Amino acid sequence: MPGLLKRLLASGAAFQASSLLAAVLALFTLPLYTRHLTRGELGYAETLLTVIILVSILLRLGVGEAFVRFYFEGEDPVRRTALARTATGFVLSTTTVAAAIGLALAGPLSQLLLGARDATLMAFGVLGLWAFTNLEIAYALLRVDERRRTYLIASATNVVLTVALTVTLVVGLDGGARGYVLGNYAASTVVLVGLWALALRGRVTVALRPPPGLGALLRFGAPTVPADAAVFALNVVDRAYLLRVESPASAGLYAASTKLATIVIVAVRGFQLAWPPLAYSVTDEAQARRLYATVTTAYVLGAGLIVAALTLLGRWAVRLLLAEPFSGAHEALAWVALGWALYGLFLVFVTIAGRAKVTARTFPAAALGLAVNVGMLVTLVGPLGIAGAGIALCAAYVAMLVSAHLLTRRLFAVPFEWGRLATLVAVMAGVAVTGELLLPDEGALGFLARALALAAIVPLLFVAGFFRPEEIALARSALRRGPRSY
């Protein structure tokens, strides 16, 4: 079991190292962007970037997820290469057709999605859709082979080029929302072509006709699309609702809080990238059940500490990184961070359904979550503003988790550590909520008091008996050895 956890951590670190780099660079770029973009411009740009990811899910038709699942059903390199060519060819074809249609209808689409006609901004978004979707499949090929070094080089290059282009376009050339969107995806196009030419030769093809094996991929993957789209729609509907019902400024403020929640988003995305290959590669059923339970507990511990940190110290991050017009972003920060953390837990149930090849089981849970989110947005945004949107997001994910567990528990029975999970939630939520309500929220004294409260969480977990003796021994051993490469 420790070996499997090390694989998960190593893959997660490699696959999200670029996001950590982006988070570090954000310490310098966020102040620049929020001084050169109005709240409305940031609202338009971030709403479009989010819509791109949603449409990308629809265009892939679950082929990427099916590719990862089927890749580990055998070790024949010829079969795996054919599978890779089928996946890449299909996605390249669908995205190219969609891009052509999107460019032709750029003006009306921008009016429909953003409530403002800007064909150029939408055209840049269409380029982003094409590049992002194909790059996701290229990254999937690197993930299943655990080509961590290549993945790291490509993704880090993407981050550096993106930051350089975006700063140039937004700050240097005053490109506004257009520069922000183009800067995000022009670099992705360059990296994608580079991967096709250098790292994935022989595994990429253009599908002029349905490639062999496509039917099996679609039968597995297509049922995942409604669930994936509904889940990601949770990240679209809140911004779209704020944009159209409240104001572009409110959407921009909410987008800024999401930017500040980057650290938890990075952790969740790392888990999202590293977890499925590991979860599907373990063929022993008993070992897999134990792994799923252990990883769930470890994930709640790690993600919970990050959410607690943002809850207690988020105001200082807002003051440090955002311009004055965005100072209200802290109102939604803790809720957005918690929502993303809950999304990571939902991925466990997605892999349970995928392991059983009953991928449609997660859709009712996702649909319920979307319905709860919409209802809560209508109810809470009026009186609570962007905080209401964050609360709606969390309520939706809680509903999804309960429903997903009920729908999948008989497919693959996982012995979740309910007692330990309850201890974790009680301690971390108790410290975070108590600190938020009772401790000062400004000045050096307030920061110190809240930092001490955050530092008290792990000792309190020791006192509560959360940590097992073998886990303590393993942690001590790791500390004695120091950092290692896996």
Protein Blocks (a to p, Z undefined) as FASTA:
>chain_A
ZZmmmmmmmmmmmmmmmmmmmmmmmmmmmmmmmmmpcfklmmmmmmmmmmmmmmmmmmnn
ommmmmmmmmmnpccfklmmmmmmmmmmmmmmmmmmmmmmmmmmmmmmmmmmnopacfkl
mmmmmmmmmmmmmmmmmmmmmmmnopmklmmmmmmmmmmmmmmmmmmmmmmnonmjmlmm
mmmmmmmmmmmmmmmmmmmgoiaccdfbccehklmmmmmmmmmmmmmmmmmmmmmmmmmm
mmmmmomklmmmmmmmmmmmmmmmmmmmmmmmmmmmmmmmpmblklmmmmmmmmmmmmmm
mmmmmmmmmmmmmmmmmmmmpcfklmmmmmmmmmmmmmmmmmmmmmmmmmmmmmnopakl
mmmmmmmmmmmmmmmmmmmmmmnommlmmmmmmmmmmmmmmmmmmmmmmmoccdddfklm
mmmmmmmmmmmmmmmmmmccedjklmmmmmmmmmmmmmmmmmnomacfklmmmmmmmmmn
opadZZ
